[in-house]
């Protein structure tokens, strides 16, 4: 049979999750035992099957349209070709106003949990998740719905979710067992502010500002801060300059970022290797010479006393 490197397509439709379970089973059977299974989740304004807004023709595709300046192939650059790792591309209808998308993202957590249980029931494998913007809300919504170890790692990019929701997800059995890397940057401050005030009327703080507390299995990774960049470069993962000072897509468009996530996914670096730092002053990316950052030695690696 000819090898098909495309990710497994999964879409949440009005009637429920649409997933090619037979193809998923074949791909899982052919996958090496130590190869990762990764669910990829888009954010706001994408919707499956809608022309230029379909995520399966954009960031979740092996070959995005070259004219789409915000598209870079996640499965290609993460090595999810069905041999080194298997990608599952989860699409949901986020082409609507942000308030409805916010609600739909939480509801889509059920679909993600169904995918995770399907993979685990077939193979006993844990699943990793990488998600952007409101896709991070989908990822966190699934944690209360799965068993510990069924989701092993979340990589959240410019996440559109609140601290209180994230903390509740972390308090679940699956949340305590998973690693969460919250990739954030002051380039996203404007979008965080719109999320906090437009949806939550200023009563909630986004995890784009960090979790606000120290949790062993959670790491806020401030990719705009000089000391973080020094540590990442020493790990062999230098990041180029961001595309602009205000950018919601910087956590995956910035050259070097996806290579970093690939190293986390395949285990070449661990959460314990990542710097534990404090953010710069909010809005500091709008002025030169951002201040207020200091680096803190990393905690004891997970699983050790």
N, C-alpha and C positions, 0 to 999 in steps of 0.2 A: 504494500500500500504506500502511495506517495505521502511523504511527510508534509503536513500542513502546519506551518509555524504560527498561524493566527491564534490570538487568545480565544478562550471560550467566551462566547457572547451570552450575557445574562441580562434580561430587561424586566423591570417591574412594570407590568401592564395592569389595566383596571381589573382584570380577572385573576391577578396574582403573578407569581414569578414565572417567566418564560426562560427555560434553561435546557440546552441540549444535553440531557443527562447521559445519553449513550456515548456521545463524543467525549464528554468529561470522563466517563468511566474508562474509555479506551486510552485517553491521554494519561490518566493517572496510573493505569496499569503499565504503560511504557516508560514512565518517569523514573529516573534513578532514585533510590531510597532517600538520599540526602539532598535532593533537589527541592527548592522551596516551591510552595504553591502560594500565589499572591493574588488577592482580589484588589483591583484598581477601581477607584470611585471618583467620578467627576463632581464638580460643584454646580453653582447656579448658572442658569441660562442655557444649559445643554438639555437636549431631549432626544431620545432615540428615534430615528427615522425621519427627523425634520431637517432636510436639506443640509445647510451649512452649520446647523446647530447640533447635528448628530455626533455624539462623542465617539462613536465607532468609526467615524471618518476623520476624526481629529486626534486628540491626545491618547485615546485608547486603541488607536490603529497602528499597525506596523508602518504604514505609509500615509501620514497626514498630507492634506493638500498643501503644496509649497507656498501658496499665497496667504495661508493662515499664519499670521505673525505670532499668535499665542499658542501655536501647536508644535509640540515636539513629541515624538513617539515614546510613550512610557514603556510599552512592552519591549520595543527594540533596545532601548538604552538600559533597561533593567535586566536584559538577558533572558526574557521570558518567551523563549521560542519553542517550548515544549520538550526540550532536551536538557538544557541547563536549569530550567525552571519553568513552571506552568503559570500563565496568567489567565485570570478570569476578569473580564471587563463588565462591570455592573453599571447598567444605564438606568436612569430614572427621570421622570419628567420634571425638570427644574426650569422649564421655559415658561415662566409665569412671574407674578409679582413676588418680591422677597418674602412676604408674610406667608403666602401659600407654599412657597418653596421650603421655608423653615419648617412648616408642619409636615410636608411630604418627606423631607429628609429624615425626620424622626420615624415616620411610618415605614420608610425604606429599610430601617434597621431589621425588620422582620425578614426581608428578602435576603439581606446579607447573612443573617443567622441561619437561614435555610440552606444557603450555599455552603456555609462552614460546616453544618451538620452533615450535609451530603458527602463532602470530602472526607470528613472524619469517620463517618460510618463505613465508607468504602475502604479506607486505607489506614485509619488510626492516626493520620497526620494532623498536625496543627497548621493553621492557615495564618499568613501574614496579610496585612491590609495597608495600602497606601492610598491616601485620600486628600483631595484639595478642597478648601473653602467649606461649603455646606456638606460636601462629601465626608468631612471629618465628623459632622453631626450624625451622619448615617453610621459611621464606624463605631462611635461611642454608644449609639442607641442599641447596637447589637450585643454589647457586653452583658447586659442583664439576661439575655435570652439564650446564652450558650454556657456550656460547662467549662470549668477551668482547664486550660491547656488547649482548647479547641481554637482559640485565637491566641497566637503566641506574641505577636508584635503589631502595633499600629504606628505608622509614620504619617503624621498629620501635617499638612502643608498650608500655611496661612489659614488656620482653622477658623470657621465661623461657628463657634459654640461658646457657651458661657462657663465660667469657672464652677458654678454650683452644679450644673449638669455633669460636667466632667468629673467632679469630685464624687458625685453619687455613683457614676459609672465605675469609678475606681474602687468603690467600697463593695462592689459585688464580688462573688468568688472568682469569676472570670477576669474581672478588672484587677484584682490583686495578683493574679497569676501572669498577666500579660505585661510586656514592655511597651511603653508609650513614648515616642520621640515627637515632641511638639516643635516643629520647625517654624520659627517665627522671625520677623524682621521689622524694623521701624519703617521700612518702605511700605508696609501694609497698614500704618496707623490710620490713614484716612478711611480705609475700608472697615477697620475695627470700630472706628467711631460711628460710621454709618450703621453698622450692625448693632452696636450698643444703644444708640439713640433712635434709629429708625424702627427697630423691632422691639427693643426692650425699654424704650423711653428713658434711657439713662440709668435704669435701676439694676443693671447687671453688667459685669465686666467680662470681656472676651478673653479666652485663653490665648489670643494673640498678644496679650499683655503678660503672658506667663500664668502658671497655675496659681501663684500667690502663696504657695506653701511648699515645703520640701517633702517629697514622697519618693521612696527608694526606686520604684519601678517607673517613674516619670522623669523625663529630662526635657527642659526647655532649651532648645538649641537656637541661640541668637546669632543668625548668620550675617548680621550687619555689623557686628562688633569686632574691633581689631584683635582683641585677645582670643576670641573664638577662632578667628581666621588663622591665627598663628598656630593654635593647637591642631586644627584640621590639616594645615599644611604639613606639620610635623608627622601627622598620621599618613601622609602621602596623598592628601585630598585638598589641594589648594583650590580656592574658588576665585573665579575672575570677578571683575567689577560688576555690580548689578546693572541691568539695562537702563534703569532710571531711578530717580529718588522716590517716586510714588509708583508702586507696582504691586498689584495683587498676585501676579503670576511669577514673581521673582524666585520663590522657593523651588520652581522647577525649570524656569527659563534661564536662570543664571548659570553660566557654564561651570561645570564641576559638581553641581548639586546632585544630579541624577546618578553620577558615578559614586558619590558618597552614599546615597540610598541603596545602590546595588551592593556596595560593600557591607552595609548593615544587614541587608536581606540574606546575602550568602554567607555571612558570619565571619568575614575577614576583619571586621572591627565590631566591637560590642558597645552596648550602652554605657558601660563603665569606662570606655575609652574617651567618651565625649566630654567636653568641658562643661563644668557646672558654673554658670556665671550669672551675674545680674544684668538687667537691661540698661541701655542708655536712657536718657531722659526722653519721654514721649515727644514726638514731633521732631526729634533731633536730626532725622535724616533730611529735614527741610533746610537745615543750616549746616555750614561747614564746621568741622571740629567737634563732632558729637562727644559729649563727656558723660561721666557717671557710670562707667563700667569697670568692674574689677573681676578678676578670675579667682575661683575658689577651687582648691584641690578636690578632685573627684571623690565620691564616696567609695566605701569598700564594695568590691564587685558583688553583684547579686548572688545570693545563695551562700554567702560566707557570713560568719558571725562578726 
